[in-house]
Amino acid sequence: MGFTGLFRQSGLSHKNKRKNIQYILLIGPETFFFRNCFIQMARIFITGSSDGLDSMAAKLLINQGHRVVLHARNAERGRQALEKVPGAKKVLIGDLSNIEETKQLAAEVNATGHFDAVIHNAGVYQVPNKLIFAVNTLAPYILTCLIQRPERLIYLSSGLHLQGDPGLKDFSHDTSRYGYSDSKLHIVILSMAVARKWPGVYSNAVNPGWVPTKMGGKGAPDNLEKGVETQAWLAVSNDKEAKVSGRYFYHMREEYFRPEAGDPVVQEKFLALCEQISGVGFPA
Ligand SMILES: NC(=O)c1ccc[n+]([C@@H]2O[C@H](COP(=O)([O-])OP(=O)(O)OC[C@H]3O[C@@H](n4cnc5c(N)ncnc54)[C@H](OP(=O)(O)O)[C@@H]3O)[C@@H](O)[C@H]2O)c1
């Protein structure tokens, strides 16, 4: 990490870089002391960062001086992801619709070292239900279980989770029964289960709003920048409002979510379903 990101994060003028360097105290390889505050550089892994919201979140975090590892479904999308996000040093490859590739991706994430935060962003919308369940529900579950525990976990949900079925369609293994709204409720259930089971980890869900990405479409009415900042803020901020767990955010504010997602009975049912389908148990 150069000083450029640090200047941006601390609000320093880059023009006065030389003059300002003398006031920065290097505490450790990842921590600086400047203007009476500690600035800590975080390492963040973001799924589905070849496009859309989290390609933008990756840029935002890199501009703040953090280190971001990207993820894409295949090598070609990986190459494009690196082109889109200057400053990202690495991209990991794995098709999240494939259970074995998702497990392999988790192993590769771990091989690169510990992450401070993981943003589970990858998602699909207007595709067959089985694919929706694989990418939106099962992949974040598998990655959560298999990636070495970070300090912060952020899960991209949607306002449509309110229309999801908390009864898990009678606990069916037929994943074609679960649609997009169900999958976005699943991710809230997962984030709340993690918050309950891993008290040392900040685990939260985010509704980015209906925003104009490939998924949201050109006519989406919500603010794209605001759809990006919450997940980046939750990943790195030392604000007390960001260092919380088991919450659901919209535009950096806590919002109402389906209360069933906070119910341990629903959570256990959900985790058991994912374990049976993926063969991966949730770590105690
Ligand atoms: N946009 C909205 O209005 C909106 C609203 C509410 C919630 N959300 C949620 O926000 C998140 C990001 O959405 P977005 O709007 O940024 O969508 P997007 O532009 O379609 O980006 C989705 C990302 O997920 C990746 N992805 C999809 N399937 C994958 C697979 N099988 N393996 C690996 N990567 C895969 C995509 O890769 P490719 O580019 O290669 O397909 C892309 O990088 C999603 O979880 C979505 O449900 C979005």
The ligand as a Gaussian input file, in Angstrom:
#p B3LYP/6-31G(d) Opt

LIG

0 1
 N      -29.123000      -4.258000      -8.491000
 C      -30.155000      -4.239000      -7.662000
 O      -31.136000      -3.477000      -7.863000
 C      -30.168000      -5.101000      -6.421000
 C      -31.252000      -4.928000      -5.532000
 C      -31.267000      -5.684000      -4.365000
 C      -30.247000      -6.591000      -4.114000
 N      -29.222000      -6.746000      -5.009000
 C      -28.188000      -7.738000      -4.695000
 O      -26.918000      -7.132000      -4.785000
 C      -25.950000      -8.113000      -5.203000
 C      -25.147000      -7.556000      -6.380000
 O      -26.067000      -7.303000      -7.430000
 P      -25.668000      -6.448000      -8.724000
 O      -26.809000      -5.569000      -9.002000
 O      -24.308000      -5.890000      -8.601000
 O      -25.697000      -7.608000      -9.815000
 P      -24.786000      -7.837000     -11.122000
 O      -24.385000      -6.551000     -11.706000
 O      -25.543000      -8.820000     -11.950000
 O      -23.458000      -8.525000     -10.484000
 C      -23.563000      -9.787000      -9.905000
 C      -22.180000     -10.366000      -9.741000
 O      -22.312000     -11.734000      -9.331000
 C      -21.528000     -12.535000     -10.221000
 N      -22.051000     -13.897000     -10.379000
 C      -23.281000     -14.266000     -10.770000
 N      -23.344000     -15.599000     -10.874000
 C      -22.117000     -16.086000     -10.555000
 C      -21.556000     -17.386000     -10.501000
 N      -22.260000     -18.488000     -10.814000
 N      -20.273000     -17.518000     -10.118000
 C      -19.535000     -16.419000      -9.824000
 N      -20.004000     -15.160000      -9.862000
 C      -21.284000     -14.996000     -10.232000
 C      -21.600000     -11.791000     -11.543000
 O      -20.632000     -12.263000     -12.433000
 P      -20.879000     -12.089000     -14.038000
 O      -20.801000     -10.604000     -14.274000
 O      -19.798000     -12.874000     -14.653000
 O      -22.257000     -12.618000     -14.305000
 C      -21.402000     -10.366000     -11.064000
 O      -20.037000     -10.099000     -10.799000
 C      -26.727000      -9.377000      -5.538000
 O      -26.605000     -10.297000      -4.465000
 C      -28.165000      -8.897000      -5.666000
 O      -29.092000      -9.907000      -5.342000
 C      -29.154000      -6.015000      -6.161000

